[in-house]
């Protein structure tokens, strides 16, 4: 993750151009490409004053919004390059002893993105049934089956892998885009009537109405040809428009009646996962680079000669032999030879480096690498070293992601309804019938979680809800369906045992206390005697 180069000032200036002035030192610290956006605050939301889209205004809408998208695009290109390791430290210009200019990049940005994507999306995101008794009074068993069918279609389309690709996009740039389009070519062994596509956020954007509703009115995606021209496809609810060279080439009916491209945001500000800590990351790179510069300058320290001179030939002998001999002159002047060097206090510098490292991880919500303090149980680990903060931020991401995922589900269900031969259950499935399910930490504290699952089911909690709560399986909906018969048998036996226990309690005396049947028998005997 560390990348180190040693470049002279002249070599750096060759890649320069305009420069950015350091406010503290007044020197040209970075060349062009280092940090063209010193204040990144997230990608802009693109609005239009139009409330509907038609062939008469589509060129005006696309022309105006494309210019706004270019601003976002430039920032996203910079963030992508930053995450790949092209960071400001490599454009640093050192004016004092420029021949010693080591540039070390500790790529925190990639570390943050890799952790966020792995922690939040390494387990597949699936759909589960939201409720057994809902507003539409649907058959619960039918809901189980059709949600499982939906998950099977998504799995066929490779959605878990595409979710990781999508998450990498919006964790790196702040935005990601996925489209669900009617399948162009049907295959006999495929059941999904749609194709899931992850679109390049550099070439895709969504337009919203500039009113209180902020309604999505248009989605635009384009490809750039080698000759520099663009082929733009704009999706509205009713029509799909194709634009080339600033002219409307074609328009065709949108058969599904909904915009098929969905925008996914990393957070409310539409920032990358590492974007709030960019300045601290740059400071950490400077700190670590200067420590190596200090080491190099110490090794290559300047030799100071006082009251003595050496010729060029003697200088070469000094380089070869590594020592010099001096004498005191007749007038009593003493010759002195010493290295001029000043070293950083490495312990103090390490304190600064550790502080910057901790701040980066804290700002980005990434756990530290220190050993856990206190207990070492699964719950204790989650509460230490930043894991609780990581989980809190992941929960926030879930809410934001679920909103876009429900929007994507509406597109998928619209395609299913417009496709012949689909099961009747899927035709009537609604987004409110399903819930987006995230799964993390599936195996820690497994004994406690399976015990909790058993207790919940035995208490009469719906099995699908119980399995979802303990968060052990990737697809709780499918596990519920596969285990339904066995769970029903277990619950039937538990019910029989409970009834038998109640019956035994009513007939068996306990600690000298008569059972209900004994009391009734005695009362019957007394009545017979009285008669």
MOURKA-V881336 format. One record per residue. N is the residue number from 1. RES is the residue in one small letter. PSI is psi in degrees with one decimal (NA if undefined). NEAR is the number of other C-alpha atoms within 12 Angstrom. Layout:
N|RES|PSI|NEAR / N|RES|PSI|NEAR
This chain:
1|x|-14.6|16 / 2|x|139.9|21 / 3|x|123.6|21 / 4|x|134.5|23 / 5|x|160.8|21 / 6|x|105.3|28 / 7|x|139.3|26 / 8|x|165.8|24 / 9|x|-41.8|28 / 10|x|-39.9|19 / 11|x|-33.5|20 / 12|x|-40.5|33 / 13|x|-27.6|25 / 14|x|-30.4|15 / 15|x|7.3|21 / 16|x|-134.2|23 / 17|x|-122.0|16 / 18|x|154.5|18 / 19|x|161.6|24 / 20|x|127.8|26 / 21|x|134.2|20 / 22|x|121.1|17 / 23|x|-25.4|10 / 24|x|-43.6|9 / 25|x|-16.3|11 / 26|x|6.4|12 / 27|x|158.3|17 / 28|x|91.0|25 / 29|x|-40.1|33 / 30|x|145.4|34 / 31|x|176.9|31 / 32|x|136.8|27 / 33|x|-16.6|31 / 34|x|-60.5|34 / 35|x|79.4|33 / 36|x|-12.5|25 / 37|x|81.9|24 / 38|x|-19.7|21 / 39|x|84.3|15 / 40|x|123.8|28 / 41|x|19.7|24 / 42|x|163.6|32 / 43|x|144.4|36 / 44|x|143.1|30 / 45|x|134.1|29 / 46|x|119.9|32 / 47|x|161.7|30 / 48|x|150.1|29 / 49|x|-12.9|21 / 50|x|146.0|25 / 51|x|-8.9|23 / 52|x|164.2|23 / 53|x|133.2|31 / 54|x|177.3|26 / 55|x|-21.5|26 / 56|x|-27.9|15 / 57|x|0.8|20 / 58|x|-39.5|38 / 59|x|-38.3|27 / 60|x|-43.0|21 / 61|x|-48.0|35 / 62|x|-41.0|43 / 63|x|-43.1|24 / 64|x|-42.2|20 / 65|x|-27.5|32 / 66|x|-34.8|33 / 67|x|-38.3|18 / 68|x|-38.4|24 / 69|x|-34.6|31 / 70|x|-32.5|23 / 71|x|-48.0|22 / 72|x|-39.4|33 / 73|x|-43.8|26 / 74|x|-41.2|26 / 75|x|-39.9|35 / 76|x|-36.2|38 / 77|x|-44.3|29 / 78|x|-43.7|31 / 79|x|-37.8|42 / 80|x|-43.9|32 / 81|x|-37.9|22 / 82|x|-44.9|36 / 83|x|-29.5|34 / 84|x|-10.8|23 / 85|x|-2.3|29 / 86|x|88.3|29 / 87|x|162.9|40 / 88|x|-27.0|41 / 89|x|-30.0|42 / 90|x|-11.0|39 / 91|x|13.2|41 / 92|x|137.6|44 / 93|x|120.7|38 / 94|x|117.5|33 / 95|x|-25.6|20 / 96|x|120.3|14 / 97|x|62.1|19 / 98|x|-17.6|23 / 99|x|-18.3|21 / 100|x|95.5|29 / 101|x|73.7|36 / 102|x|134.1|35 / 103|x|108.6|38 / 104|x|127.6|34 / 105|x|114.5|36 / 106|x|106.9|36 / 107|x|76.7|33 / 108|x|-33.9|40 / 109|x|-45.1|45 / 110|x|-38.1|34 / 111|x|-42.6|33 / 112|x|-47.5|38 / 113|x|-45.4|38 / 114|x|-41.3|28 / 115|x|-46.4|31 / 116|x|-45.5|37 / 117|x|-44.3|34 / 118|x|-42.1|28 / 119|x|-36.9|32 / 120|x|-24.6|36 / 121|x|8.2|35 / 122|x|-33.8|26 / 123|x|139.3|25 / 124|x|140.0|30 / 125|x|121.8|34 / 126|x|175.5|37 / 127|x|141.8|40 / 128|x|162.0|39 / 129|x|130.6|43 / 130|x|-42.1|28 / 131|x|149.9|25 / 132|x|-41.0|24 / 133|x|105.1|15 / 134|x|-172.7|16 / 135|x|-36.1|12 / 136|x|-4.4|15 / 137|x|43.2|13 / 138|x|158.4|22 / 139|x|120.5|20 / 140|x|-39.5|24 / 141|x|-36.9|21 / 142|x|-38.7|23 / 143|x|-43.0|39 / 144|x|-45.4|35 / 145|x|-44.7|29 / 146|x|-31.0|33 / 147|x|-38.6|41 / 148|x|-39.0|30 / 149|x|-40.5|31 / 150|x|-44.3|40 / 151|x|-35.0|36 / 152|x|-39.6|23 / 153|x|-43.3|30 / 154|x|-38.1|33 / 155|x|-38.2|25 / 156|x|-33.6|21 / 157|x|2.3|26 / 158|x|36.9|23 / 159|x|-37.5|34 / 160|x|-44.1|30 / 161|x|-37.1|24 / 162|x|-30.6|30 / 163|x|-38.2|37 / 164|x|-42.3|30 / 165|x|-42.7|30 / 166|x|-44.6|36 / 167|x|-37.7|43 / 168|x|-37.2|40 / 169|x|-53.2|39 / 170|x|-17.9|44 / 171|x|-26.0|45 / 172|x|-39.0|45 / 173|x|-12.3|44 / 174|x|-20.0|42 / 175|x|148.9|48 / 176|x|157.7|42 / 177|x|136.1|41 / 178|x|141.5|42 / 179|x|144.2|42 / 180|x|113.7|37 / 181|x|147.4|35 / 182|x|137.7|28 / 183|x|131.1|22 / 184|x|-42.7|12 / 185|x|118.1|14 / 186|x|137.6|14 / 187|x|148.3|12 / 188|x|-33.0|8 / 189|x|10.0|10 / 190|x|142.2|17 / 191|x|-20.7|26 / 192|x|128.5|37 / 193|x|14.4|35 / 194|x|161.3|37 / 195|x|133.3|33 / 196|x|128.4|36 / 197|x|132.6|27 / 198|x|118.2|37 / 199|x|151.8|32 / 200|x|120.1|30 / 201|x|-18.1|43 / 202|x|-23.2|35 / 203|x|17.9|30 / 204|x|143.5|40 / 205|x|165.1|45 / 206|x|141.7|44 / 207|x|136.2|40 / 208|x|155.0|29 / 209|x|144.2|24 / 210|x|66.1|18 / 211|x|-171.1|14 / 212|x|-26.4|11 / 213|x|-26.8|11 / 214|x|47.2|19 / 215|x|138.3|24 / 216|x|120.9|34 / 217|x|-20.5|37 / 218|x|144.8|42 / 219|x|132.2|43 / 220|x|134.3|44 / 221|x|149.0|38 / 222|x|161.7|27 / 223|x|145.8|23 / 224|x|128.2|18 / 225|x|169.2|12 / 226|x|-28.3|8 / 227|x|4.3|9 / 228|x|-7.1|10 / 229|x|160.4|15 / 230|x|142.6|21 / 231|x|108.8|25 / 232|x|131.9|33 / 233|x|121.4|35 / 234|x|124.8|44 / 235|x|120.7|41 / 236|x|176.9|38 / 237|x|-35.8|27 / 238|x|-33.3|23 / 239|x|158.2|28 / 240|x|122.9|33 / 241|x|141.8|36 / 242|x|128.4|29 / 243|x|133.3|29 / 244|x|137.1|23 / 245|x|37.0|17 / 246|x|9.8|19 / 247|x|145.3|23 / 248|x|112.1|25 / 249|x|-44.1|19 / 250|x|160.6|19 / 251|x|133.6|23 / 252|x|155.4|21 / 253|x|135.3|19 / 254|x|102.3|23 / 255|x|-23.7|23 / 256|x|-12.6|28 / 257|x|21.0|24 / 258|x|148.2|33 / 259|x|123.4|40 / 260|x|-6.1|46 / 261|x|131.0|43 / 262|x|136.1|43 / 263|x|130.3|45 / 264|x|130.9|42 / 265|x|147.5|41 / 266|x|-37.0|41 / 267|x|-177.6|36 / 268|x|-37.1|23 / 269|x|-2.2|21 / 270|x|40.1|32 / 271|x|156.1|34 / 272|x|161.7|42 / 273|x|-31.3|47 / 274|x|-2.2|44 / 275|x|-39.6|42 / 276|x|-16.7|31 / 277|x|18.1|31 / 278|x|-46.1|38 / 279|x|-35.1|27 / 280|x|-36.7|30 / 281|x|-41.8|39 / 282|x|-40.1|39 / 283|x|-39.2|28 / 284|x|-39.2|37 / 285|x|-39.8|37 / 286|x|-44.7|35 / 287|x|-48.7|32 / 288|x|-32.8|35 / 289|x|-41.7|33 / 290|x|-27.9|31 / 291|x|-40.7|29 / 292|x|-34.8|27 / 293|x|-40.4|32 / 294|x|-41.1|26 / 295|x|-43.5|22 / 296|x|-39.4|24 / 297|x|-30.7|26 / 298|x|-43.7|20 / 299|x|-36.9|17 / 300|x|41.6|17 / 301|x|151.4|19 / 302|x|135.3|16 / 303|x|124.0|21 / 304|x|126.4|17 / 305|x|124.3|19 / 306|x|125.5|17 / 307|x|32.1|17 / 308|x|152.2|20 / 309|x|151.0|18 / 310|x|145.8|20 / 311|x|174.8|10 / 312|x|-39.4|10 / 313|x|-36.9|11 / 314|x|-34.1|17 / 315|x|-38.6|18 / 316|x|-38.9|14 / 317|x|-37.0|15 / 318|x|-41.8|16 / 319|x|-39.0|14 / 320|x|-45.9|11 / 321|x|-31.3|11 / 322|x|9.2|12 / 323|x|166.0|15 / 324|x|144.6|23 / 325|x|133.4|18 / 326|x|159.8|18 / 327|x|152.2|17 / 328|x|133.8|14 / 329|x|170.1|12 / 330|x|-30.8|8 / 331|x|10.4|9 / 332|x|7.3|9 / 333|x|128.3|13 / 334|x|130.0|15 / 335|x|142.0|21 / 336|x|138.5|19 / 337|x|126.4|20 / 338|x|157.6|16 / 339|x|136.4|16 / 340|x|108.9|15 / 341|x|149.7|17 / 342|x|123.3|17 / 343|x|147.9|20 / 344|x|150.3|20 / 345|x|104.4|13 / 346|x|-32.7|19 / 347|x|-41.0|12 / 348|x|-39.3|14 / 349|x|-37.5|22 / 350|x|-35.9|18 / 351|x|-42.6|16 / 352|x|-43.8|22 / 353|x|-42.7|27 / 354|x|-37.5|23 / 355|x|-46.0|20 / 356|x|-41.5|28 / 357|x|-45.7|33 / 358|x|-38.5|26 / 359|x|-40.1|27 / 360|x|-48.6|35 / 361|x|-36.8|34 / 362|x|-44.9|27 / 363|x|-39.9|28 / 364|x|-5.4|38 / 365|x|39.1|33 / 366|x|130.5|39 / 367|x|151.9|33 / 368|x|172.7|31 / 369|x|10.2|17 / 370|x|156.0|13 / 371|x|148.8|14 / 372|x|136.9|20 / 373|x|150.0|16 / 374|x|-141.4|14 / 375|x|159.1|13 / 376|x|25.3|16 / 377|x|168.9|16 / 378|x|-43.8|22 / 379|x|-37.8|19 / 380|x|-38.7|19 / 381|x|-39.5|27 / 382|x|-28.2|26 / 383|x|-2.9|22 / 384|x|160.6|25 / 385|x|29.6|25 / 386|x|0.6|29 / 387|x|-33.7|30 / 388|x|-39.7|22 / 389|x|-41.1|23 / 390|x|-40.4|33 / 391|x|-38.6|28 / 392|x|-44.8|20 / 393|x|-35.4|26 / 394|x|-38.3|32 / 395|x|-39.5|24 / 396|x|-40.8|20 / 397|x|-38.6|33 / 398|x|-44.6|31 / 399|x|-45.7|23 / 400|x|-43.4|25 / 401|x|-38.5|36 / 402|x|-34.8|30 / 403|x|-45.6|25 / 404|x|-34.5|31 / 405|x|-37.1|37 / 406|x|-35.2|28 / 407|x|-41.3|30 / 408|x|-37.1|34 / 409|x|-37.6|41 / 410|x|-39.5|31 / 411|x|-45.1|35 / 412|x|-44.9|42 / 413|x|-32.8|40 / 414|x|-38.7|32 / 415|x|-41.1|32 / 416|x|-41.8|35 / 417|x|-26.4|26 / 418|x|13.5|24 / 419|x|130.5|24 / 420|x|150.0|14 / 421|x|5.0|14 / 422|x|148.6|24 / 423|x|145.0|22 / 424|x|-35.2|17 / 425|x|-41.8|26 / 426|x|-30.1|35 / 427|x|-29.7|26 / 428|x|5.2|24 / 429|x|138.3|34 / 430|x|153.3|30 / 431|x|-30.5|30 / 432|x|-9.8|26 / 433|x|-14.1|34 / 434|x|161.4|33 / 435|x|137.1|31 / 436|x|128.3|34 / 437|x|121.5|36 / 438|x|146.8|36 / 439|x|127.4|32 / 440|x|160.1|30 / 441|x|56.0|26 / 442|x|-25.1|26 / 443|x|-12.8|17 / 444|x|146.2|20 / 445|x|46.0|21 / 446|x|-36.9|19 / 447|x|-45.9|15 / 448|x|-36.8|18 / 449|x|-38.7|25 / 450|x|-34.9|23 / 451|x|-42.5|16 / 452|x|-39.1|23 / 453|x|-45.1|28 / 454|x|-43.6|24 / 455|x|-41.5|20 / 456|x|-45.1|22 / 457|x|-41.8|29 / 458|x|-26.0|24 / 459|x|-3.7|16 / 460|x|8.0|20 / 461|x|140.7|20 / 462|x|129.7|28 / 463|x|-39.4|37 / 464|x|-40.2|38 / 465|x|-41.1|26 / 466|x|-44.9|29 / 467|x|-36.1|37 / 468|x|-36.7|37 / 469|x|-44.0|28 / 470|x|-18.2|32 / 471|x|50.4|30 / 472|x|-38.3|29 / 473|x|151.5|31 / 474|x|-42.5|31 / 475|x|87.3|35 / 476|x|-29.1|38 / 477|x|-45.2|43 / 478|x|-37.8|29 / 479|x|-39.4|26 / 480|x|-44.7|31 / 481|x|-45.3|28 / 482|x|-28.6|18 / 483|x|3.9|17 / 484|x|-48.3|23 / 485|x|-43.4|14 / 486|x|-39.7|15 / 487|x|-41.0|26 / 488|x|-40.2|20 / 489|x|-41.3|14 / 490|x|-45.6|19 / 491|x|-34.1|24 / 492|x|-43.6|17 / 493|x|-39.9|15 / 494|x|-39.9|20 / 495|x|-41.1|18 / 496|x|-43.9|14 / 497|x|-37.8|15 / 498|x|-42.1|16 / 499|x|-39.5|14 / 500|x|-38.8|15 / 501|x|-38.6|14 / 502|x|-41.2|15 / 503|x|-41.2|16 / 504|x|-37.0|16 / 505|x|-36.0|18 / 506|x|-21.7|19 / 507|x|-14.0|19 / 508|x|123.6|19 / 509|x|143.2|16 / 510|x|119.9|13 / 511|x|45.6|7 / 512|x|-3.3|8 / 513|x|129.7|14 / 514|x|142.3|17 / 515|x|168.0|20 / 516|x|-40.3|19 / 517|x|-37.5|18 / 518|x|-41.7|19 / 519|x|-43.1|17 / 520|x|-35.9|15 / 521|x|-41.9|15 / 522|x|-42.0|15 / 523|x|-35.1|14 / 524|x|-38.8|14 / 525|x|-42.9|13 / 526|x|-39.6|12 / 527|x|-39.4|11 / 528|x|-40.5|10 / 529|x|-38.3|9 / 530|x|-35.7|8 / 531|x|NA|7
